[in-house]
């Protein structure tokens, strides 16, 4: 982790990018759509397209724009009001981007996603195919969370996480998170004027999470912590992350030219296969199983499957094929995967050898509770 470096930006070598812009930037701190800023990003993305790069834009701002259109000064807490604001604001957001990119002869596509779209394997693959088709057609996909229909997932709408998920979905080389801050500091610069700026670090470094704590703005829902965690998530597909100020002049173009701007979090974590990345990207799990020490060791150190005998407790109400978390005795998640038995069946066969499954359940579909091919160690 360094405060200064003269290395070339990782963005210069990236051919496929995801750029995320936050609500504060898109809506001029909640006062309504900042069309000048939208036009500037369109100009920069058009320049990157001329360089032969593909780019997906993840844009917040629907709820904030809806609030402005409805005359609301404070973000509501009632779910139906959040959904209504998103429905109103999404119209203006789509219109603004379409008009801005049309100035450069570029077509745009609105892609609204929910967590369920990415949690369901078939819908995940459909979303992936659609985004790849749009990129091949030369269209700029504008992705946002479908806040109009989500319920408890509304708080997933910080869009930093969504940006990382889209990065993994299309196997992008890098994620650029544009915010209203210069980047990441070792402490909150608003409280500590002497806080050192972090220009380069490794994505997934635990020290980053400790220094990035804090809430987001009153307009958006994300803070610096969500950005650090997004970088960690993106790193598992091999993507680097840059956190930079969206108010920096020509920030996307300058990054593509190799200039180091903001905080660069390089991917050095082990790269997971696409399937294991999908498993890891499940944000809402159907249940949990608590493992004994031997089972934890077998999963982490030996790459083994999870057998029923290693399970000491079962939480939740899951079905066969759901994604569940595997916890150690201290409550830390050590792995997650597709379970072969329901919660009620797991409770009956836990702490038992696989040879007893048929006798206990009347039949045995699999000797493993979670096969190693369907399991990712975290």
PyMOL commands that set and color helices and strands:
alter all, ss='L'
color gray80, all
select helices_A, chain A and resi 10-13+23-26+35-50+62-70+79-102+115-119+121-136+152-158+160-169+206-211+224-235+251-256+274-280+293-300+308-310+343-349+354-361+372-374
alter helices_A, ss='H'
color red, helices_A
select strands_A, chain A and resi 16-21+54-59+108-113+140-145+174-179+184-185+197-198+200-202+240-245+263-266+287-291+311-316+323-327+333-338+375-377
alter strands_A, ss='S'
color yellow, strands_A
deselect
rebuild
show_as cartoon
